[in-house]
Amino acid sequence: MIGLDLILYGDTIMAFSERAKKDIFDKAGGRCEHCGKMLCFDNHEEGERGAWEPHHRVARASGGSDLASNGIALCLACHKQTYSYGKKL
């Protein structure tokens, strides 16, 4: 699949297109939508400054889509506090 980043959480595959990720990042103003930390669009790995991941508001397993309207931008620390990781944000 070109233009998709597939992320595996347990048995669930999460995928946002590059366009959706850009729209999510822009809608958030380049900031984590939970803590407000500045993010860098190209950084997605632990240890990279401003690393972030798009997060599904409604999980795909629960009928949520991979559209930008179903995504929020979260820094890695905040994303790890979501139900995707077994914790509540």
C-alpha positions in Angstrom: 0.0 0.0 0.0 1.7 3.2 -1.1 1.2 6.2 1.1 0.1 4.3 4.1 1.9 3.7 7.4 0.6 0.5 8.9 0.9 0.3 12.7 0.1 -2.9 14.5 -1.5 -2.7 18.0 -2.2 -6.2 19.2 -4.3 -7.7 16.4 -5.4 -4.4 15.0 -3.8 -2.6 12.0 -4.0 1.1 12.1 -3.4 3.0 8.8 -3.6 6.7 7.9 -2.7 7.9 4.4 0.1 10.5 4.1 -2.5 13.1 3.2 -4.6 12.2 6.3 -1.5 12.5 8.5 -0.6 15.9 7.0 -4.2 17.1 7.5 -4.2 15.8 11.2 -0.8 17.5 11.8 -1.9 20.8 10.3 -5.3 20.8 12.1 -3.4 20.4 15.4 -1.1 23.3 14.5 1.9 21.1 14.8 1.2 20.5 18.5 0.2 17.5 20.6 -3.6 17.7 21.0 -3.3 16.5 24.6 -0.2 18.2 26.2 0.5 21.0 23.6 4.1 19.8 22.9 5.6 21.0 19.6 5.8 18.2 17.1 7.9 17.7 14.0 5.9 16.2 11.0 8.7 13.9 9.8 9.6 12.5 13.3 7.9 9.3 14.4 10.6 7.3 16.3 11.3 7.2 20.0 14.1 9.7 20.8 13.5 12.0 17.8 12.7 15.5 18.8 9.0 16.3 18.4 8.1 12.7 17.5 4.4 12.0 17.1 1.8 9.6 15.9 -1.7 10.0 14.6 -4.3 8.5 16.9 -7.8 7.2 15.9 -10.5 9.0 17.9 -12.7 5.9 17.2 -10.7 2.8 16.8 -11.0 0.9 13.5 -12.1 -2.1 15.4 -15.0 -0.1 16.7 -16.0 1.1 13.2 -13.7 4.2 13.0 -12.2 5.3 9.7 -8.7 6.2 8.6 -10.0 9.7 7.5 -8.3 12.8 9.0 -11.6 13.7 10.7 -11.1 10.6 12.9 -7.5 11.4 13.9 -5.7 13.6 16.4 -2.0 14.3 16.7 -0.3 13.0 19.8 3.3 13.1 21.0 4.7 9.6 21.7 4.4 10.0 25.4 0.7 11.0 25.2 0.0 8.3 22.6 1.4 5.7 25.0 -1.2 6.8 27.6 -4.2 5.9 25.3 -6.3 2.8 25.3 -4.3 1.6 22.3 -1.5 0.9 24.8 -3.9 -0.3 27.5 -4.0 3.0 29.4 -6.5 5.8 29.6 -5.5 9.3 28.4 
